[in-house]
Amino acid sequence: MKKENQTEILLESGTNELEIMEFTIDGEIFGINVAKVREIMKYSLVKPMQNAHAVIEGIFKPRDEVITVIDLASYLNLNASPDRTRDIFIIANFNKLNFAFHVHSVVGIDRISWKKIQKPDRIIYGGDEGVATGIAEFEDRLITILDFEKIVSEICPETGIQISDVDKMGHLKERNDKRILIAEDSMLLSRMIEESLHKAGYVNTVKTDNGQEAWDYLCEAKESGDPILTHVSLLVTDIEMPQMDGHRLCKLVKEDSVLKTIPVVLFSSLINEEMHIKGKQLGADEQITKPEIANLVGIIDRLTMRPKS
């Protein structure tokens, strides 16, 4: 996957589309957001690591960097490839970390509207903390978009959100009257974000499951005729969400004459240099990666308690 291909889509602002790289494991079709993909490589022999998680094949060093290889077939309880020499490594980057995901083949790249991506059935895909973050319908097939952040945080818990970090910040009563709107499609992460904010004193939170629900809430607040900041002091939004993504939501908020005063924080595993440029172009007030939950609280403090101009 070449860098220029990533830049192509990154230059587009708030279109509510994403590009999905389709790949197969044991004949089943899965997908990953192209924004996470650094490159694809042919299968290479890896060095096993003692006492590693069962789905970690080991490590390899394609150039100057040692990268951990995760066997997705093993993680998903699917059959291994009959000929590994034909397999593929997808090198992905999120939360400022690189991983190699071992898959069986890469099919291609499709551009899909977030409106065509549905949340998977919780019973089929493992309950509230299932491994599928969305089901995309494209042409004559269904593509299961995997929750790569969850996969990695299960294998390496230290890479996930650490709620204990918030304890160091203390609980301030000045935070109690600020209403924080959260747009996050992962129920697990949504609960963790809310719990973290409550620990810090931001107890007045409103949770929505995607950008469309958050936008509907904001439109209702605007139609009430009340000062908008009495309804929403700040918006925290993920980027990858079905129906409407966080970039589209940010664009709509910042282009609205009434809603544009609401501070918007993009809180996503996708934040890197290129994504930061895109978020800034869309008007986001701040952008941070998901493990940095204590930083999120500090940013909300700064954006909601700053002197009124």
C-alpha positions as CSV (number, residue, x, y, z in Angstrom):
1,M,0.0,0.0,0.0
2,K,1.7,3.2,-1.2
3,K,1.6,6.4,0.8
4,E,0.2,8.4,-2.0
5,N,-2.9,6.2,-2.1
6,Q,-3.6,7.1,1.5
7,T,-3.0,10.8,0.8
8,E,-5.6,10.7,-2.0
9,I,-8.5,10.0,0.4
10,L,-7.0,12.1,3.1
11,L,-7.2,15.2,0.9
12,E,-11.0,14.8,0.7
13,S,-12.8,16.5,3.5
14,G,-15.9,15.2,5.3
15,T,-17.4,13.2,2.4
16,N,-18.7,10.5,4.8
17,E,-16.9,7.8,2.8
18,L,-14.1,5.5,3.5
19,E,-11.9,3.1,1.5
20,I,-11.9,-0.5,2.7
21,M,-9.2,-3.0,1.8
22,E,-10.8,-6.3,1.4
23,F,-8.9,-9.4,2.4
24,T,-9.6,-13.1,3.0
25,I,-9.0,-15.6,5.7
26,D,-10.1,-19.2,5.2
27,G,-12.3,-18.1,2.3
28,E,-14.2,-15.4,4.3
29,I,-14.1,-11.7,3.3
30,F,-13.0,-9.1,5.9
31,G,-12.1,-5.5,5.7
32,I,-9.8,-2.8,7.2
33,N,-10.0,0.9,6.8
34,V,-7.3,1.9,4.2
35,A,-6.4,4.9,6.5
36,K,-4.9,2.3,8.9
37,V,-2.8,0.5,6.3
38,R,0.8,1.4,5.8
39,E,1.7,-1.2,3.2
40,I,1.1,-4.8,2.2
41,M,3.9,-7.4,2.0
42,K,4.3,-11.0,1.0
43,Y,4.5,-13.5,3.8
44,S,7.9,-13.6,5.5
45,L,9.3,-16.0,8.0
46,V,9.0,-14.7,11.5
47,K,11.0,-15.2,14.7
48,P,8.8,-16.8,17.4
49,M,8.7,-15.1,20.8
50,Q,8.7,-17.2,24.0
51,N,5.7,-16.7,26.4
52,A,3.9,-14.5,23.8
53,H,0.1,-14.5,23.4
54,A,-1.1,-17.6,21.5
55,V,-2.1,-15.6,18.4
56,I,1.2,-13.7,18.1
57,E,3.3,-15.6,15.5
58,G,6.4,-13.6,16.4
59,I,8.3,-10.7,15.1
60,F,10.0,-9.8,11.8
61,K,12.2,-6.9,10.7
62,P,11.3,-5.8,7.1
63,R,13.6,-2.8,7.2
64,D,14.8,-0.9,10.3
65,E,11.8,-1.6,12.5
66,V,10.9,-4.8,14.4
67,I,7.1,-5.5,14.0
68,T,4.9,-7.9,15.8
69,V,3.0,-10.3,13.6
70,I,-0.6,-11.3,14.6
71,D,-2.2,-14.4,13.0
72,L,-5.8,-13.4,12.3
73,A,-6.8,-16.9,11.4
74,S,-5.8,-18.1,14.8
75,Y,-7.5,-15.2,16.5
76,L,-10.7,-15.8,14.6
77,N,-10.6,-19.6,15.1
78,L,-10.5,-20.1,11.3
79,N,-8.3,-22.6,9.4
80,A,-4.7,-21.8,8.5
81,S,-3.7,-21.3,4.9
82,P,-2.7,-24.5,3.2
83,D,0.3,-22.7,1.6
84,R,1.7,-19.9,3.8
85,T,4.1,-18.8,1.1
86,R,1.2,-17.3,-0.7
87,D,-0.1,-15.4,2.3
88,I,0.1,-11.6,2.9
89,F,1.1,-9.3,5.8
90,I,-1.0,-6.2,6.2
91,I,1.2,-3.6,8.0
92,A,-1.2,-1.4,9.9
93,N,-0.7,1.7,12.0
94,F,-3.1,3.0,14.7
95,N,-2.7,4.5,18.1
96,K,0.8,5.4,16.9
97,L,1.9,1.7,16.8
98,N,2.6,-0.6,13.9
99,F,1.5,-4.2,13.6
100,A,1.6,-6.9,10.9
101,F,-1.7,-8.8,10.4
102,H,-1.2,-12.2,8.7
103,V,-4.0,-12.8,6.2
104,H,-4.5,-15.2,3.3
105,S,-5.0,-12.9,0.4
106,V,-5.9,-9.3,-0.5
107,V,-8.8,-8.8,-2.8
108,G,-8.7,-5.1,-3.5
109,I,-9.9,-1.6,-2.3
110,D,-13.5,-0.3,-2.4
111,R,-14.9,3.1,-1.6
112,I,-18.0,2.9,0.5
113,S,-20.4,5.4,2.1
114,W,-20.6,5.1,5.9
115,K,-24.4,5.0,5.4
116,K,-24.0,1.5,3.9
117,I,-22.2,0.2,6.9
118,Q,-24.3,-1.3,9.7
119,K,-23.5,-2.3,13.2
120,P,-23.3,-6.1,13.4
121,D,-25.7,-8.2,15.4
122,R,-24.4,-8.4,18.9
123,I,-25.5,-12.0,19.3
124,I,-23.7,-13.2,16.2
125,Y,-20.6,-11.1,16.6
126,G,-19.8,-11.6,20.3
127,G,-22.0,-9.3,22.3
128,D,-21.1,-5.7,23.2
129,E,-17.4,-6.3,22.8
130,G,-17.6,-8.3,19.5
131,V,-14.8,-8.4,17.1
132,A,-16.7,-6.9,14.1
133,T,-17.0,-3.1,14.2
134,G,-19.3,-3.0,11.1
135,I,-20.8,-4.9,8.2
136,A,-20.4,-3.3,4.8
137,E,-22.6,-4.2,1.8
138,F,-20.7,-3.8,-1.5
139,E,-22.1,-5.0,-4.8
140,D,-23.0,-8.7,-4.2
141,R,-21.1,-9.3,-1.0
142,L,-21.0,-8.5,2.7
143,I,-17.7,-7.4,4.2
144,T,-17.0,-7.9,7.9
145,I,-14.9,-4.9,9.1
146,L,-12.8,-6.1,12.0
147,D,-12.2,-4.1,15.2
148,F,-8.4,-4.1,15.0
149,E,-8.0,-1.9,18.1
150,K,-10.0,-4.4,20.2
151,I,-7.9,-7.3,18.8
152,V,-4.6,-5.5,19.7
153,S,-5.9,-4.3,23.1
154,E,-6.9,-7.9,24.0
155,I,-3.5,-9.2,23.1
156,C,-1.6,-6.2,24.6
157,P,-3.8,-4.6,27.2
158,E,-1.2,-1.9,27.9
159,T,-2.0,-0.4,24.5
160,G,-5.6,0.3,25.4
161,I,-7.3,3.0,27.4
162,Q,-6.0,3.1,31.0
163,I,-8.8,4.5,33.2
164,S,-6.4,4.5,36.1
165,D,-4.6,7.4,34.5
166,V,-7.6,9.6,35.2
167,D,-7.3,9.1,39.0
168,K,-4.2,11.2,39.0
169,M,-6.2,14.2,37.7
170,G,-8.6,14.3,40.6
171,H,-12.4,15.0,40.6
172,L,-13.2,18.7,40.1
173,K,-16.7,20.0,40.9
174,E,-16.2,22.8,38.3
175,R,-16.6,20.0,35.7
176,N,-20.0,18.9,36.9
177,D,-22.1,21.4,35.0
178,K,-20.5,20.9,31.6
179,R,-22.5,18.7,29.3
180,I,-20.2,16.5,27.1
181,L,-21.7,14.8,24.0
182,I,-19.9,11.6,23.1
183,A,-20.1,10.0,19.6
184,E,-18.6,6.5,19.7
185,D,-19.8,3.3,18.0
186,S,-17.9,0.8,20.3
187,M,-20.1,0.2,23.3
188,L,-17.0,-0.9,25.3
189,L,-15.0,2.2,24.5
190,S,-18.1,4.4,25.0
191,R,-18.5,3.1,28.5
192,M,-14.8,3.5,29.2
193,I,-14.8,7.1,28.0
194,E,-17.9,7.9,30.0
195,E,-16.5,6.2,33.1
196,S,-13.3,8.1,32.8
197,L,-15.1,11.5,32.4
198,H,-17.3,10.7,35.4
199,K,-14.3,9.9,37.5
200,A,-12.9,13.3,36.6
201,G,-16.1,15.1,37.4
202,Y,-17.7,15.4,34.0
203,V,-20.8,13.5,35.1
204,N,-23.2,15.2,32.7
205,T,-22.6,13.2,29.6
206,V,-24.8,12.2,26.6
207,K,-23.8,9.1,24.6
208,T,-24.6,8.5,21.0
209,D,-23.7,5.5,18.9
210,N,-22.5,7.3,15.7
211,G,-22.1,10.6,14.1
212,Q,-25.7,10.7,12.7
213,E,-27.2,10.3,16.2
214,A,-24.9,13.0,17.5
215,W,-25.9,15.3,14.6
216,D,-29.6,14.6,15.2
217,Y,-29.1,15.5,18.9
218,L,-27.3,18.8,18.0
219,C,-30.1,19.7,15.5
220,E,-32.7,19.2,18.2
221,A,-30.7,21.3,20.6
222,K,-30.4,24.1,18.0
223,E,-34.1,24.1,17.2
224,S,-34.9,24.6,20.9
225,G,-33.8,28.2,20.5
226,D,-31.7,28.0,23.7
227,P,-28.1,29.1,23.8
228,I,-26.4,26.0,22.3
229,L,-23.7,25.7,25.0
230,T,-26.4,25.1,27.5
231,H,-27.1,21.9,25.7
232,V,-23.6,20.9,24.7
233,S,-20.4,22.2,26.2
234,L,-18.1,20.0,24.0
235,L,-18.3,17.2,21.5
236,V,-16.0,14.2,21.7
237,T,-16.2,12.0,18.6
238,D,-14.5,9.0,17.1
239,I,-13.7,9.1,13.4
240,E,-14.7,5.6,12.2
241,M,-18.4,5.2,12.8
242,P,-21.3,3.7,10.7
243,Q,-24.0,6.0,9.3
244,M,-21.8,9.2,9.7
245,D,-18.1,9.4,10.5
246,G,-16.5,11.8,12.9
247,H,-14.9,13.9,10.1
248,R,-18.3,14.5,8.4
249,L,-19.8,15.3,11.8
250,C,-17.0,17.8,12.6
251,K,-17.5,19.4,9.1
252,L,-21.3,19.8,9.7
253,V,-20.8,21.3,13.1
254,K,-18.1,23.8,12.1
255,E,-20.0,25.0,9.0
256,D,-23.2,25.6,11.0
257,S,-23.7,29.3,12.2
258,V,-25.1,28.2,15.5
259,L,-23.2,25.0,16.3
260,K,-19.7,26.1,15.3
261,T,-19.1,27.5,18.8
262,I,-19.1,24.0,20.2
263,P,-15.5,22.7,20.7
264,V,-14.9,19.5,18.8
265,V,-12.3,16.9,19.9
266,L,-11.5,14.0,17.6
267,F,-10.6,11.1,19.8
268,S,-9.5,8.3,17.5
269,S,-6.9,5.5,17.0
270,L,-6.4,7.0,13.5
271,I,-4.8,10.2,14.5
272,N,-1.4,10.6,12.8
273,E,0.3,13.4,10.9
274,E,-1.9,13.1,7.8
275,M,-5.1,12.7,9.7
276,H,-4.2,15.6,11.9
277,I,-4.0,17.8,8.9
278,K,-7.4,16.7,7.7
279,G,-9.0,17.2,11.1
280,K,-7.5,20.7,11.3
281,Q,-8.9,21.6,7.8
282,L,-12.3,20.5,9.0
283,G,-12.1,22.8,12.1
284,A,-11.5,20.3,14.9
285,D,-10.3,22.1,18.0
286,E,-8.2,19.2,19.2
287,Q,-7.2,15.6,18.1
288,I,-5.8,12.9,20.2
289,T,-5.3,9.1,20.0
290,K,-7.6,6.9,22.1
291,P,-5.2,5.6,24.8
292,E,-4.5,9.2,25.9
293,I,-7.6,9.4,28.2
294,A,-6.0,11.6,30.8
295,N,-5.0,14.0,28.0
296,L,-8.6,14.0,26.9
297,V,-9.7,15.3,30.3
298,G,-7.1,18.0,30.3
299,I,-8.1,19.1,26.8
300,I,-11.8,19.2,27.8
301,D,-10.8,21.4,30.8
302,R,-9.0,23.8,28.6
303,L,-11.7,24.1,26.0
304,T,-14.7,24.3,28.3
305,M,-13.2,26.4,31.1
306,R,-11.4,29.0,29.0
307,P,-12.5,32.6,29.5
308,K,-15.4,33.7,27.3
309,S,-14.3,36.1,24.6
